Amino acid sequence: MSERVLALDPIACRAHGLCAEELPEAIVLDEWGYPILPTGPLPAQWVRRAKSAAAACPVLALRVQTRR
Amino acid sequence: MTALTEPRRATDDTNRAPNPLATDRLLPIRPAYGWIDHLSRLGPLRPITTKKLGRSLNDAGLLGRGGAGFPTGRKVLAVAAAVAGTRLPAVVVANCCEGDPTSYKDQVLISRSPHLVIDGAVAAAAAVGADRIVLAAHENSAAHRILAAAVAERPGAAQVIDVVGLPHRYIASEATALVRFLNSGDARPAGKLLPIWERGVDGRPTLVDNAETLAQLALIARFGPDWFAAIGTAAEPGTTLVSIGGAVPRPGVVEVPHGAPLRDVLACAGAAPTGWALVGGLAGRWVDLSGTAVVGYSTAQLAAAGATRGVGSMIVLPAGGCVLAETARILHYQANAGARQCGPCMFGLPAIAADMTALRAGNRGALDRLRRRLPVINGRGACSHPDGAVALAASALSALTTQQPGHLRQHLTGGGCHAPAPVVPLGAA
């Protein structure tokens, strides 16, 4: 069964913080504004908004990856 | 191979401190700098198949000696599999940079046995199917000159061998930074999203191994895992290089069998197992030597004792040396040495460096800030540079709070400390 995970390119990330607005239960920002992602597979009920969070990133640093 | 199995003879080089643990493998008692001497010491290097080299490395239990300690056999087989999958010839990169300023074992190895390091790259290249070898050293360094001269005197090989100079920056020799530099001239870590063993230099499968790792590989390719395992421990056969510095009578690089007690390793530098030492490099751990005198020098035994092999260095503090002061200084260095690409590193390391400096000055709140910040920063960069700084800071906090509470109290009550000048060497960031 495939599962979804959030993956961040930390080099690309510029701390816009929009991802945390889309999925506040799972993504929190550190004191400098950079996202701290949940580890492990995303629960099904978060997947749609995780994709919105990825789409909201102005520098495309966040992705929802499918892991088998 | 005879020279290697002969009983150890008295040292004929009076300038060298006698090393009771001398094994005559990587740092031969009679050095063989030149190609002819090298061949007469070790004999020719015969080509070895991927399968045989992979199995020999796995049987020999060889772990990478650059700091990360990844199993070399697995890395070689992964590159060979990528070559089979992509049908592209691989590139072998010998990382001869040694960016950590506490470590100079690879410089000594390259000075004494340059051809052994190159042999390792050639053997690995033949086994994984590489047509290009890059020997990467800091530009204008002694290692760069020695490697260039060594390549020039070797007969032509099946691979093109280039000697490439890297900028003198700490982070430039991180494996993905090295590959990125070779591709684009930008020596900053590229992150883990593209695995370099599949797509590295020129988009080809790339094997990046440290100089000592390749020298050990060259010996295993020649003489096999059984010969390799004749000394060392069952779990970690063979020998390793250790850079010993700081407040010791005879600082230097020694080759010791795995499992040699720390007491004996320190004795090679004329030091006794007392006081505190930074073990493993700038991303290492603080170790109370009097409590670890009988711990064996190996990846597993050091880890079990709360230390780490890291880059294979030990810096001994003088009597009264201050772990807090040294750590604050190292963290500032690490903060400056970062590539300034990832937020948690770019902002987090200066923050914890400032916290450690504040703690040294007696700021009680800094202790809580460090405890809160360290886990937040850990694991969130494209490379492991921030993780190393976090591990060092955590080790210092643990030493101060559990083993040196009296000394920490002295700092917190404004009594300060009267430690001698710091000894951990820090080069240019």
Boltz contact constraints between the chains, C-beta under 6 A:
constraints:
  - contact:
      token1: [A, 10]
      token2: [B, 342]
      max_distance: 6.0
  - contact:
      token1: [A, 10]
      token2: [B, 381]
      max_distance: 6.0
  - contact:
      token1: [A, 10]
      token2: [B, 382]
      max_distance: 6.0
  - contact:
      token1: [A, 11]
      token2: [B, 191]
      max_distance: 6.0
  - contact:
      token1: [A, 11]
      token2: [B, 341]
      max_distance: 6.0
  - contact:
      token1: [A, 11]
      token2: [B, 342]
      max_distance: 6.0
  - contact:
      token1: [A, 11]
      token2: [B, 382]
      max_distance: 6.0
  - contact:
      token1: [A, 15]
      token2: [B, 343]
      max_distance: 6.0
  - contact:
      token1: [A, 30]
      token2: [B, 376]
      max_distance: 6.0
  - contact:
      token1: [A, 32]
      token2: [B, 343]
      max_distance: 6.0
  - contact:
      token1: [A, 32]
      token2: [B, 347]
      max_distance: 6.0
  - contact:
      token1: [A, 34]
      token2: [B, 343]
      max_distance: 6.0
  - contact:
      token1: [A, 34]
      token2: [B, 344]
      max_distance: 6.0
